[in-house]
């Protein structure tokens, strides 16, 4: 069996951390070796790039610059961590991947989808997750949840319309790719857990 790469996607406040725990517990119960990674980040260079993306600057960060930094960090993580782990038979669970750029920079920032597709093809060379769980949430609900966690970063402070465009692109892309499964993140935590475990069991039955 091909060693799986599982990815979690969603807006701020969608509950990715909670679902990550559900997935890791499921893997542990099966005795499966795995690692978890996050984007942007996961290597010394990628973590440094994460800091550049998240922090405030005394200048406007252009959508194109933001996009390039995201893909630079992603390429480094895939080459240095994700692919080597998969080759060793270690499952990888990722907090965000390429779909985030397609949604946030493509939908939210309204960058040309053709440019994103070309950049993705150049950096990832067709590499993609085996299963993506998109945690769908109304932007206003998600941002309210996220604000409870503490201070919001540069991207999290974007206007509501930005996140509405991002969500619309997430849903559009999920409808076009059968490997992307949409989970209603506004359900109770117990209901979300039940749905996530069901999707995992369907993909990888005992």
mmCIF file of the C-alpha atoms, coordinates in Angstrom:
data_MODEL
# 
_entry.id   MODEL 
# 
loop_
_atom_site.group_PDB 
_atom_site.id 
_atom_site.type_symbol 
_atom_site.label_atom_id 
_atom_site.label_alt_id 
_atom_site.label_comp_id 
_atom_site.label_asym_id 
_atom_site.label_entity_id 
_atom_site.label_seq_id 
_atom_site.pdbx_PDB_ins_code 
_atom_site.Cartn_x 
_atom_site.Cartn_y 
_atom_site.Cartn_z 
_atom_site.occupancy 
_atom_site.B_iso_or_equiv 
_atom_site.pdbx_formal_charge 
_atom_site.auth_seq_id 
_atom_site.auth_comp_id 
_atom_site.auth_asym_id 
_atom_site.auth_atom_id 
_atom_site.pdbx_PDB_model_num 
ATOM 1   C CA . UNK A 1 1   ? 0.000   0.000  0.000   1.00 0.00 ? 1   UNK A CA 1 
ATOM 2   C CA . UNK A 1 2   ? 1.209   3.512  -0.820  1.00 0.00 ? 2   UNK A CA 1 
ATOM 3   C CA . UNK A 1 3   ? 2.091   5.328  2.392   1.00 0.00 ? 3   UNK A CA 1 
ATOM 4   C CA . UNK A 1 4   ? -0.603  7.969  2.902   1.00 0.00 ? 4   UNK A CA 1 
ATOM 5   C CA . UNK A 1 5   ? -0.323  11.734 3.192   1.00 0.00 ? 5   UNK A CA 1 
ATOM 6   C CA . UNK A 1 6   ? -3.368  13.211 4.968   1.00 0.00 ? 6   UNK A CA 1 
ATOM 7   C CA . UNK A 1 7   ? -4.032  16.945 5.064   1.00 0.00 ? 7   UNK A CA 1 
ATOM 8   C CA . UNK A 1 8   ? -6.345  19.147 7.130   1.00 0.00 ? 8   UNK A CA 1 
ATOM 9   C CA . UNK A 1 9   ? -7.684  22.343 5.611   1.00 0.00 ? 9   UNK A CA 1 
ATOM 10  C CA . UNK A 1 10  ? -10.072 25.084 6.687   1.00 0.00 ? 10  UNK A CA 1 
ATOM 11  C CA . UNK A 1 11  ? -10.524 28.668 7.728   1.00 0.00 ? 11  UNK A CA 1 
ATOM 12  C CA . UNK A 1 12  ? -9.401  30.089 11.053  1.00 0.00 ? 12  UNK A CA 1 
ATOM 13  C CA . UNK A 1 13  ? -11.449 28.632 13.894  1.00 0.00 ? 13  UNK A CA 1 
ATOM 14  C CA . UNK A 1 14  ? -12.501 25.546 11.938  1.00 0.00 ? 14  UNK A CA 1 
ATOM 15  C CA . UNK A 1 15  ? -11.019 23.221 14.567  1.00 0.00 ? 15  UNK A CA 1 
ATOM 16  C CA . UNK A 1 16  ? -8.016  21.770 12.748  1.00 0.00 ? 16  UNK A CA 1 
ATOM 17  C CA . UNK A 1 17  ? -6.100  21.216 15.990  1.00 0.00 ? 17  UNK A CA 1 
ATOM 18  C CA . UNK A 1 18  ? -8.962  19.184 17.434  1.00 0.00 ? 18  UNK A CA 1 
ATOM 19  C CA . UNK A 1 19  ? -9.313  17.070 14.298  1.00 0.00 ? 19  UNK A CA 1 
ATOM 20  C CA . UNK A 1 20  ? -5.539  16.582 14.182  1.00 0.00 ? 20  UNK A CA 1 
ATOM 21  C CA . UNK A 1 21  ? -5.827  14.985 17.616  1.00 0.00 ? 21  UNK A CA 1 
ATOM 22  C CA . UNK A 1 22  ? -8.631  12.720 16.361  1.00 0.00 ? 22  UNK A CA 1 
ATOM 23  C CA . UNK A 1 23  ? -6.472  11.547 13.452  1.00 0.00 ? 23  UNK A CA 1 
ATOM 24  C CA . UNK A 1 24  ? -3.346  10.966 15.532  1.00 0.00 ? 24  UNK A CA 1 
ATOM 25  C CA . UNK A 1 25  ? -5.322  8.971  18.105  1.00 0.00 ? 25  UNK A CA 1 
ATOM 26  C CA . UNK A 1 26  ? -6.783  6.867  15.283  1.00 0.00 ? 26  UNK A CA 1 
ATOM 27  C CA . UNK A 1 27  ? -3.290  6.180  13.943  1.00 0.00 ? 27  UNK A CA 1 
ATOM 28  C CA . UNK A 1 28  ? -1.925  5.347  17.400  1.00 0.00 ? 28  UNK A CA 1 
ATOM 29  C CA . UNK A 1 29  ? -4.769  2.895  18.015  1.00 0.00 ? 29  UNK A CA 1 
ATOM 30  C CA . UNK A 1 30  ? -3.758  1.108  14.813  1.00 0.00 ? 30  UNK A CA 1 
ATOM 31  C CA . UNK A 1 31  ? -0.076  1.074  15.721  1.00 0.00 ? 31  UNK A CA 1 
ATOM 32  C CA . UNK A 1 32  ? 0.866   3.153  12.678  1.00 0.00 ? 32  UNK A CA 1 
ATOM 33  C CA . UNK A 1 33  ? 4.075   5.190  12.578  1.00 0.00 ? 33  UNK A CA 1 
ATOM 34  C CA . UNK A 1 34  ? 3.386   8.805  11.649  1.00 0.00 ? 34  UNK A CA 1 
ATOM 35  C CA . UNK A 1 35  ? 4.601   12.372 11.866  1.00 0.00 ? 35  UNK A CA 1 
ATOM 36  C CA . UNK A 1 36  ? 2.682   15.642 11.840  1.00 0.00 ? 36  UNK A CA 1 
ATOM 37  C CA . UNK A 1 37  ? 3.722   18.768 9.946   1.00 0.00 ? 37  UNK A CA 1 
ATOM 38  C CA . UNK A 1 38  ? 2.352   22.266 9.497   1.00 0.00 ? 38  UNK A CA 1 
ATOM 39  C CA . UNK A 1 39  ? 2.378   24.868 6.765   1.00 0.00 ? 39  UNK A CA 1 
ATOM 40  C CA . UNK A 1 40  ? 4.039   27.170 6.435   1.00 0.00 ? 40  UNK A CA 1 
ATOM 41  C CA . UNK A 1 41  ? 6.800   25.642 8.535   1.00 0.00 ? 41  UNK A CA 1 
ATOM 42  C CA . UNK A 1 42  ? 8.252   22.263 9.402   1.00 0.00 ? 42  UNK A CA 1 
ATOM 43  C CA . UNK A 1 43  ? 11.940  22.890 8.613   1.00 0.00 ? 43  UNK A CA 1 
ATOM 44  C CA . UNK A 1 44  ? 14.296  25.611 9.871   1.00 0.00 ? 44  UNK A CA 1 
ATOM 45  C CA . UNK A 1 45  ? 14.015  27.514 6.586   1.00 0.00 ? 45  UNK A CA 1 
ATOM 46  C CA . UNK A 1 46  ? 10.251  27.021 6.312   1.00 0.00 ? 46  UNK A CA 1 
ATOM 47  C CA . UNK A 1 47  ? 9.720   28.144 9.925   1.00 0.00 ? 47  UNK A CA 1 
ATOM 48  C CA . UNK A 1 48  ? 11.709  31.315 9.201   1.00 0.00 ? 48  UNK A CA 1 
ATOM 49  C CA . UNK A 1 49  ? 9.498   31.919 6.169   1.00 0.00 ? 49  UNK A CA 1 
ATOM 50  C CA . UNK A 1 50  ? 6.420   31.342 8.354   1.00 0.00 ? 50  UNK A CA 1 
ATOM 51  C CA . UNK A 1 51  ? 7.569   34.175 10.575  1.00 0.00 ? 51  UNK A CA 1 
ATOM 52  C CA . UNK A 1 52  ? 7.903   36.457 7.567   1.00 0.00 ? 52  UNK A CA 1 
ATOM 53  C CA . UNK A 1 53  ? 4.363   35.659 6.447   1.00 0.00 ? 53  UNK A CA 1 
ATOM 54  C CA . UNK A 1 54  ? 2.689   36.016 9.841   1.00 0.00 ? 54  UNK A CA 1 
ATOM 55  C CA . UNK A 1 55  ? 4.308   39.175 11.153  1.00 0.00 ? 55  UNK A CA 1 
ATOM 56  C CA . UNK A 1 56  ? 3.320   42.776 10.483  1.00 0.00 ? 56  UNK A CA 1 
ATOM 57  C CA . UNK A 1 57  ? 5.426   44.996 8.239   1.00 0.00 ? 57  UNK A CA 1 
ATOM 58  C CA . UNK A 1 58  ? 5.670   48.753 7.748   1.00 0.00 ? 58  UNK A CA 1 
ATOM 59  C CA . UNK A 1 59  ? 4.717   48.145 4.137   1.00 0.00 ? 59  UNK A CA 1 
ATOM 60  C CA . UNK A 1 60  ? 2.001   46.345 2.223   1.00 0.00 ? 60  UNK A CA 1 
ATOM 61  C CA . UNK A 1 61  ? 2.842   42.712 1.503   1.00 0.00 ? 61  UNK A CA 1 
ATOM 62  C CA . UNK A 1 62  ? 1.818   42.127 -2.095  1.00 0.00 ? 62  UNK A CA 1 
ATOM 63  C CA . UNK A 1 63  ? -0.331  39.056 -2.857  1.00 0.00 ? 63  UNK A CA 1 
ATOM 64  C CA . UNK A 1 64  ? 2.362   37.854 -5.254  1.00 0.00 ? 64  UNK A CA 1 
ATOM 65  C CA . UNK A 1 65  ? 5.120   38.119 -2.619  1.00 0.00 ? 65  UNK A CA 1 
ATOM 66  C CA . UNK A 1 66  ? 2.947   36.291 -0.082  1.00 0.00 ? 66  UNK A CA 1 
ATOM 67  C CA . UNK A 1 67  ? 2.245   33.539 -2.600  1.00 0.00 ? 67  UNK A CA 1 
ATOM 68  C CA . UNK A 1 68  ? 5.918   33.041 -3.476  1.00 0.00 ? 68  UNK A CA 1 
ATOM 69  C CA . UNK A 1 69  ? 6.923   32.755 0.187   1.00 0.00 ? 69  UNK A CA 1 
ATOM 70  C CA . UNK A 1 70  ? 4.165   30.203 0.798   1.00 0.00 ? 70  UNK A CA 1 
ATOM 71  C CA . UNK A 1 71  ? 5.370   28.011 -2.071  1.00 0.00 ? 71  UNK A CA 1 
ATOM 72  C CA . UNK A 1 72  ? 9.011   28.367 -1.057  1.00 0.00 ? 72  UNK A CA 1 
ATOM 73  C CA . UNK A 1 73  ? 8.167   27.078 2.420   1.00 0.00 ? 73  UNK A CA 1 
ATOM 74  C CA . UNK A 1 74  ? 5.983   24.315 0.971   1.00 0.00 ? 74  UNK A CA 1 
ATOM 75  C CA . UNK A 1 75  ? 8.646   23.094 -1.437  1.00 0.00 ? 75  UNK A CA 1 
ATOM 76  C CA . UNK A 1 76  ? 11.188  22.914 1.383   1.00 0.00 ? 76  UNK A CA 1 
ATOM 77  C CA . UNK A 1 77  ? 8.834   20.956 3.658   1.00 0.00 ? 77  UNK A CA 1 
ATOM 78  C CA . UNK A 1 78  ? 7.851   18.479 0.946   1.00 0.00 ? 78  UNK A CA 1 
ATOM 79  C CA . UNK A 1 79  ? 11.440  17.863 -0.166  1.00 0.00 ? 79  UNK A CA 1 
ATOM 80  C CA . UNK A 1 80  ? 13.062  17.741 3.267   1.00 0.00 ? 80  UNK A CA 1 
ATOM 81  C CA . UNK A 1 81  ? 10.416  16.116 5.456   1.00 0.00 ? 81  UNK A CA 1 
ATOM 82  C CA . UNK A 1 82  ? 7.231   14.822 3.825   1.00 0.00 ? 82  UNK A CA 1 
ATOM 83  C CA . UNK A 1 83  ? 8.570   12.814 0.903   1.00 0.00 ? 83  UNK A CA 1 
ATOM 84  C CA . UNK A 1 84  ? 11.472  11.260 2.875   1.00 0.00 ? 84  UNK A CA 1 
ATOM 85  C CA . UNK A 1 85  ? 9.034   10.143 5.593   1.00 0.00 ? 85  UNK A CA 1 
ATOM 86  C CA . UNK A 1 86  ? 6.623   8.617  3.085   1.00 0.00 ? 86  UNK A CA 1 
ATOM 87  C CA . UNK A 1 87  ? 9.482   6.736  1.422   1.00 0.00 ? 87  UNK A CA 1 
ATOM 88  C CA . UNK A 1 88  ? 10.283  5.218  4.825   1.00 0.00 ? 88  UNK A CA 1 
ATOM 89  C CA . UNK A 1 89  ? 6.677   4.040  5.229   1.00 0.00 ? 89  UNK A CA 1 
ATOM 90  C CA . UNK A 1 90  ? 5.815   6.720  7.781   1.00 0.00 ? 90  UNK A CA 1 
ATOM 91  C CA . UNK A 1 91  ? 2.370   8.288  7.408   1.00 0.00 ? 91  UNK A CA 1 
ATOM 92  C CA . UNK A 1 92  ? 2.287   12.086 7.299   1.00 0.00 ? 92  UNK A CA 1 
ATOM 93  C CA . UNK A 1 93  ? -0.528  14.260 8.648   1.00 0.00 ? 93  UNK A CA 1 
ATOM 94  C CA . UNK A 1 94  ? -0.325  17.876 7.522   1.00 0.00 ? 94  UNK A CA 1 
ATOM 95  C CA . UNK A 1 95  ? -1.930  21.014 8.890   1.00 0.00 ? 95  UNK A CA 1 
ATOM 96  C CA . UNK A 1 96  ? -2.499  22.762 5.520   1.00 0.00 ? 96  UNK A CA 1 
ATOM 97  C CA . UNK A 1 97  ? -0.940  22.134 2.105   1.00 0.00 ? 97  UNK A CA 1 
ATOM 98  C CA . UNK A 1 98  ? -1.386  23.305 -1.483  1.00 0.00 ? 98  UNK A CA 1 
ATOM 99  C CA . UNK A 1 99  ? -5.161  23.723 -1.209  1.00 0.00 ? 99  UNK A CA 1 
ATOM 100 C CA . UNK A 1 100 ? -4.586  26.564 1.254   1.00 0.00 ? 100 UNK A CA 1 
ATOM 101 C CA . UNK A 1 101 ? -2.794  28.636 -1.370  1.00 0.00 ? 101 UNK A CA 1 
ATOM 102 C CA . UNK A 1 102 ? -5.436  27.882 -3.969  1.00 0.00 ? 102 UNK A CA 1 
ATOM 103 C CA . UNK A 1 103 ? -8.103  29.084 -1.524  1.00 0.00 ? 103 UNK A CA 1 
ATOM 104 C CA . UNK A 1 104 ? -6.399  31.915 0.369   1.00 0.00 ? 104 UNK A CA 1 
ATOM 105 C CA . UNK A 1 105 ? -4.238  33.450 -2.341  1.00 0.00 ? 105 UNK A CA 1 
ATOM 106 C CA . UNK A 1 106 ? -6.401  32.341 -5.252  1.00 0.00 ? 106 UNK A CA 1 
ATOM 107 C CA . UNK A 1 107 ? -9.799  33.000 -3.697  1.00 0.00 ? 107 UNK A CA 1 
ATOM 108 C CA . UNK A 1 108 ? -9.068  35.479 -0.916  1.00 0.00 ? 108 UNK A CA 1 
ATOM 109 C CA . UNK A 1 109 ? -6.361  37.474 -2.718  1.00 0.00 ? 109 UNK A CA 1 
ATOM 110 C CA . UNK A 1 110 ? -7.990  36.858 -6.115  1.00 0.00 ? 110 UNK A CA 1 
ATOM 111 C CA . UNK A 1 111 ? -4.777  35.840 -7.868  1.00 0.00 ? 111 UNK A CA 1 
ATOM 112 C CA . UNK A 1 112 ? -5.111  34.165 -11.263 1.00 0.00 ? 112 UNK A CA 1 
ATOM 113 C CA . UNK A 1 113 ? -5.771  30.439 -10.884 1.00 0.00 ? 113 UNK A CA 1 
ATOM 114 C CA . UNK A 1 114 ? -3.536  29.726 -13.902 1.00 0.00 ? 114 UNK A CA 1 
ATOM 115 C CA . UNK A 1 115 ? -0.573  31.300 -12.085 1.00 0.00 ? 115 UNK A CA 1 
ATOM 116 C CA . UNK A 1 116 ? -1.249  29.219 -8.984  1.00 0.00 ? 116 UNK A CA 1 
ATOM 117 C CA . UNK A 1 117 ? -1.553  26.048 -11.056 1.00 0.00 ? 117 UNK A CA 1 
ATOM 118 C CA . UNK A 1 118 ? 1.773   26.746 -12.778 1.00 0.00 ? 118 UNK A CA 1 
ATOM 119 C CA . UNK A 1 119 ? 3.551   27.521 -9.510  1.00 0.00 ? 119 UNK A CA 1 
ATOM 120 C CA . UNK A 1 120 ? 2.085   24.412 -7.909  1.00 0.00 ? 120 UNK A CA 1 
ATOM 121 C CA . UNK A 1 121 ? 3.183   22.251 -10.834 1.00 0.00 ? 121 UNK A CA 1 
ATOM 122 C CA . UNK A 1 122 ? 6.700   23.689 -10.743 1.00 0.00 ? 122 UNK A CA 1 
ATOM 123 C CA . UNK A 1 123 ? 7.236   23.231 -6.994  1.00 0.00 ? 123 UNK A CA 1 
ATOM 124 C CA . UNK A 1 124 ? 5.257   20.060 -6.257  1.00 0.00 ? 124 UNK A CA 1 
ATOM 125 C CA . UNK A 1 125 ? 5.625   18.218 -9.585  1.00 0.00 ? 125 UNK A CA 1 
ATOM 126 C CA . UNK A 1 126 ? 2.250   16.518 -9.229  1.00 0.00 ? 126 UNK A CA 1 
ATOM 127 C CA . UNK A 1 127 ? 2.722   15.519 -5.586  1.00 0.00 ? 127 UNK A CA 1 
ATOM 128 C CA . UNK A 1 128 ? -0.574  15.712 -3.699  1.00 0.00 ? 128 UNK A CA 1 
ATOM 129 C CA . UNK A 1 129 ? -2.292  14.354 -0.570  1.00 0.00 ? 129 UNK A CA 1 
ATOM 130 C CA . UNK A 1 130 ? -4.096  11.009 -0.610  1.00 0.00 ? 130 UNK A CA 1 
ATOM 131 C CA . UNK A 1 131 ? -6.888  12.484 1.512   1.00 0.00 ? 131 UNK A CA 1 
ATOM 132 C CA . UNK A 1 132 ? -7.732  16.073 2.373   1.00 0.00 ? 132 UNK A CA 1 
ATOM 133 C CA . UNK A 1 133 ? -10.285 16.837 5.065   1.00 0.00 ? 133 UNK A CA 1 
ATOM 134 C CA . UNK A 1 134 ? -11.709 20.298 4.490   1.00 0.00 ? 134 UNK A CA 1 
ATOM 135 C CA . UNK A 1 135 ? -13.351 21.586 7.673   1.00 0.00 ? 135 UNK A CA 1 
ATOM 136 C CA . UNK A 1 136 ? -16.059 23.918 6.432   1.00 0.00 ? 136 UNK A CA 1 
ATOM 137 C CA . UNK A 1 137 ? -17.211 26.776 8.637   1.00 0.00 ? 137 UNK A CA 1 
ATOM 138 C CA . UNK A 1 138 ? -18.996 30.091 8.144   1.00 0.00 ? 138 UNK A CA 1 
ATOM 139 C CA . UNK A 1 139 ? -16.264 32.778 8.232   1.00 0.00 ? 139 UNK A CA 1 
ATOM 140 C CA . UNK A 1 140 ? -17.976 34.873 10.909  1.00 0.00 ? 140 UNK A CA 1 
ATOM 141 C CA . UNK A 1 141 ? -18.296 31.825 13.176  1.00 0.00 ? 141 UNK A CA 1 
ATOM 142 C CA . UNK A 1 142 ? -14.713 30.744 12.563  1.00 0.00 ? 142 UNK A CA 1 
ATOM 143 C CA . UNK A 1 143 ? -13.245 34.184 13.196  1.00 0.00 ? 143 UNK A CA 1 
ATOM 144 C CA . UNK A 1 144 ? -15.238 34.512 16.420  1.00 0.00 ? 144 UNK A CA 1 
ATOM 145 C CA . UNK A 1 145 ? -13.748 31.206 17.586  1.00 0.00 ? 145 UNK A CA 1 
ATOM 146 C CA . UNK A 1 146 ? -10.242 32.231 16.498  1.00 0.00 ? 146 UNK A CA 1 
ATOM 147 C CA . UNK A 1 147 ? -10.422 35.555 18.335  1.00 0.00 ? 147 UNK A CA 1 
ATOM 148 C CA . UNK A 1 148 ? -10.972 33.703 21.614  1.00 0.00 ? 148 UNK A CA 1 
ATOM 149 C CA . UNK A 1 149 ? -7.544  32.073 21.207  1.00 0.00 ? 149 UNK A CA 1 
ATOM 150 C CA . UNK A 1 150 ? -5.775  35.430 21.488  1.00 0.00 ? 150 UNK A CA 1 
ATOM 151 C CA . UNK A 1 151 ? -4.145  37.968 19.203  1.00 0.00 ? 151 UNK A CA 1 
ATOM 152 C CA . UNK A 1 152 ? -4.751  37.445 15.489  1.00 0.00 ? 152 UNK A CA 1 
ATOM 153 C CA . UNK A 1 153 ? -1.892  37.519 12.972  1.00 0.00 ? 153 UNK A CA 1 
ATOM 154 C CA . UNK A 1 154 ? -1.673  39.587 9.789   1.00 0.00 ? 154 UNK A CA 1 
ATOM 155 C CA . UNK A 1 155 ? -3.751  37.229 7.650   1.00 0.00 ? 155 UNK A CA 1 
ATOM 156 C CA . UNK A 1 156 ? -6.292  36.448 10.385  1.00 0.00 ? 156 UNK A CA 1 
ATOM 157 C CA . UNK A 1 157 ? -7.072  40.166 10.624  1.00 0.00 ? 157 UNK A CA 1 
ATOM 158 C CA . UNK A 1 158 ? -8.248  40.387 7.011   1.00 0.00 ? 158 UNK A CA 1 
ATOM 159 C CA . UNK A 1 159 ? -11.755 41.680 6.302   1.00 0.00 ? 159 UNK A CA 1 
ATOM 160 C CA . UNK A 1 160 ? -14.694 39.278 6.366   1.00 0.00 ? 160 UNK A CA 1 
ATOM 161 C CA . UNK A 1 161 ? -15.095 39.438 2.575   1.00 0.00 ? 161 UNK A CA 1 
ATOM 162 C CA . UNK A 1 162 ? -11.587 37.979 2.201   1.00 0.00 ? 162 UNK A CA 1 
ATOM 163 C CA . UNK A 1 163 ? -12.572 34.880 4.163   1.00 0.00 ? 163 UNK A CA 1 
ATOM 164 C CA . UNK A 1 164 ? -15.881 34.578 2.345   1.00 0.00 ? 164 UNK A CA 1 
ATOM 165 C CA . UNK A 1 165 ? -14.000 34.478 -0.971  1.00 0.00 ? 165 UNK A CA 1 
ATOM 166 C CA . UNK A 1 166 ? -11.551 31.972 0.522   1.00 0.00 ? 166 UNK A CA 1 
ATOM 167 C CA . UNK A 1 167 ? -14.360 29.701 1.708   1.00 0.00 ? 167 UNK A CA 1 
ATOM 168 C CA . UNK A 1 168 ? -16.105 29.907 -1.670  1.00 0.00 ? 168 UNK A CA 1 
ATOM 169 C CA . UNK A 1 169 ? -12.916 28.777 -3.421  1.00 0.00 ? 169 UNK A CA 1 
ATOM 170 C CA . UNK A 1 170 ? -12.401 25.947 -0.921  1.00 0.00 ? 170 UNK A CA 1 
ATOM 171 C CA . UNK A 1 171 ? -15.907 24.659 -1.654  1.00 0.00 ? 171 UNK A CA 1 
ATOM 172 C CA . UNK A 1 172 ? -15.427 25.064 -5.392  1.00 0.00 ? 172 UNK A CA 1 
ATOM 173 C CA . UNK A 1 173 ? -12.162 23.105 -5.391  1.00 0.00 ? 173 UNK A CA 1 
ATOM 174 C CA . UNK A 1 174 ? -13.527 20.416 -3.050  1.00 0.00 ? 174 UNK A CA 1 
ATOM 175 C CA . UNK A 1 175 ? -16.402 19.807 -5.461  1.00 0.00 ? 175 UNK A CA 1 
ATOM 176 C CA . UNK A 1 176 ? -13.903 19.126 -8.266  1.00 0.00 ? 176 UNK A CA 1 
ATOM 177 C CA . UNK A 1 177 ? -11.625 16.661 -6.433  1.00 0.00 ? 177 UNK A CA 1 
ATOM 178 C CA . UNK A 1 178 ? -12.871 13.386 -4.981  1.00 0.00 ? 178 UNK A CA 1 
ATOM 179 C CA . UNK A 1 179 ? -9.838  13.167 -2.662  1.00 0.00 ? 179 UNK A CA 1 
ATOM 180 C CA . UNK A 1 180 ? -11.092 16.253 -0.808  1.00 0.00 ? 180 UNK A CA 1 
ATOM 181 C CA . UNK A 1 181 ? -13.804 15.430 1.739   1.00 0.00 ? 181 UNK A CA 1 
ATOM 182 C CA . UNK A 1 182 ? -15.850 18.238 3.280   1.00 0.00 ? 182 UNK A CA 1 
ATOM 183 C CA . UNK A 1 183 ? -16.642 18.049 7.000   1.00 0.00 ? 183 UNK A CA 1 
ATOM 184 C CA . UNK A 1 184 ? -19.213 20.359 8.594   1.00 0.00 ? 184 UNK A CA 1 
ATOM 185 C CA . UNK A 1 185 ? -17.075 22.052 11.255  1.00 0.00 ? 185 UNK A CA 1 
ATOM 186 C CA . UNK A 1 186 ? -20.076 23.726 12.870  1.00 0.00 ? 186 UNK A CA 1 
ATOM 187 C CA . UNK A 1 187 ? -21.285 20.393 14.254  1.00 0.00 ? 187 UNK A CA 1 
ATOM 188 C CA . UNK A 1 188 ? -20.516 19.470 17.847  1.00 0.00 ? 188 UNK A CA 1 
ATOM 189 C CA . UNK A 1 189 ? -16.964 18.170 18.472  1.00 0.00 ? 189 UNK A CA 1 
ATOM 190 C CA . UNK A 1 190 ? -18.388 14.663 18.955  1.00 0.00 ? 190 UNK A CA 1 
ATOM 191 C CA . UNK A 1 191 ? -20.196 14.801 15.605  1.00 0.00 ? 191 UNK A CA 1 
ATOM 192 C CA . UNK A 1 192 ? -17.079 16.097 13.852  1.00 0.00 ? 192 UNK A CA 1 
ATOM 193 C CA . UNK A 1 193 ? -15.024 13.281 15.382  1.00 0.00 ? 193 UNK A CA 1 
ATOM 194 C CA . UNK A 1 194 ? -17.562 10.672 14.249  1.00 0.00 ? 194 UNK A CA 1 
ATOM 195 C CA . UNK A 1 195 ? -17.534 11.997 10.680  1.00 0.00 ? 195 UNK A CA 1 
ATOM 196 C CA . UNK A 1 196 ? -13.731 12.196 10.522  1.00 0.00 ? 196 UNK A CA 1 
ATOM 197 C CA . UNK A 1 197 ? -13.241 8.653  11.839  1.00 0.00 ? 197 UNK A CA 1 
ATOM 198 C CA . UNK A 1 198 ? -15.855 7.386  9.365   1.00 0.00 ? 198 UNK A CA 1 
ATOM 199 C CA . UNK A 1 199 ? -13.967 8.982  6.469   1.00 0.00 ? 199 UNK A CA 1 
ATOM 200 C CA . UNK A 1 200 ? -10.671 7.503  7.665   1.00 0.00 ? 200 UNK A CA 1 
ATOM 201 C CA . UNK A 1 201 ? -12.201 4.035  8.048   1.00 0.00 ? 201 UNK A CA 1 
ATOM 202 C CA . UNK A 1 202 ? -13.719 4.229  4.574   1.00 0.00 ? 202 UNK A CA 1 
ATOM 203 C CA . UNK A 1 203 ? -10.373 5.183  3.054   1.00 0.00 ? 203 UNK A CA 1 
ATOM 204 C CA . UNK A 1 204 ? -8.278  2.694  5.030   1.00 0.00 ? 204 UNK A CA 1 
ATOM 205 C CA . UNK A 1 205 ? -10.446 -0.146 6.354   1.00 0.00 ? 205 UNK A CA 1 
ATOM 206 C CA . UNK A 1 206 ? -8.869  -2.627 8.749   1.00 0.00 ? 206 UNK A CA 1 
# 
